[in-house]
C-alpha cells in the first residue's frame, strides 16, 4: 500500500512532497492584491471607472515607489 501511495503522490508524504501542486500553480497565475491595490480597485469602482487589473497594478506600484522614494 505504501509503495502505491508513493508512486501516485498520495499519502502523508505525497501531499507534503509535491503531490498537491495545484495551489502553487494557481498562486502564480493569480497575483494577490496588497492593501494599495485593494484600495485603488475600490475607489475606481466607486467612482464608476473600469480599470484593467494590470493597469491598476502599474499605477499602485508607481505610487508606492514615489512614496518610498519620498519617505526613504
N, C-alpha and C positions, 0 to 999 in steps of 0.2 A: 504494500500500500504506500509506504514512504517513497519507494522508487517511482511510482506512478505520479505522486504529487510533485516530486522534484522535477520531473520531465515536463509536466503540464503547467508549472508555475503555481500550483495550488499549495495548500498547507500554510503553516505559520511562516516559514522562511520564504516561501514563494511570494507571499504578499509583501514582505519586507525587502526582498532582494530583487524586486523588479517585476513581479507578477502582476502588478497593478500600475501600469504606466499611463493609463488614460487621463488621470488627473494632471500629470506633468505636461502632457501634450495639450490639454485644454487650457492650462495656465499660460502656456507660451503663446497660444493663439489669441486668447482674450486677455488684454492688458488690464491690470487693476487700476482703478482710478484712485488717486490720492485726494486729500481734502480740497486742494485747489481746483482740481478737475471737477469734483462734485459741485463745488460752489459755482464755478463757471457754467456748468451744464444747467444747474437750477436757475441761475439768473437769466441765461439765454432763453430757456423755455418759458419762464415767467414773462419775459419781455416780448415773446412771440416770435423769436428768431429760431431758425433751424440751422444748427451748426454741426458740420461733419465732425465726428469724434477725433479724427486725425488732426483736423484744423484746430479743434479745441485744445488738444494736447500740445500742439506747437505754440499756441497763444499762452497757455498757462506755463509752459516751460520757459518761454521768453520772459514772462513777468516774474517768474521765480528767479531766473538768472539776474534780472535787473535788481530785484530785491536783495539777493545775496551779495551782489557787487556793491550796492549802496550801504549795506549794513555790515559787510565784512564777513 
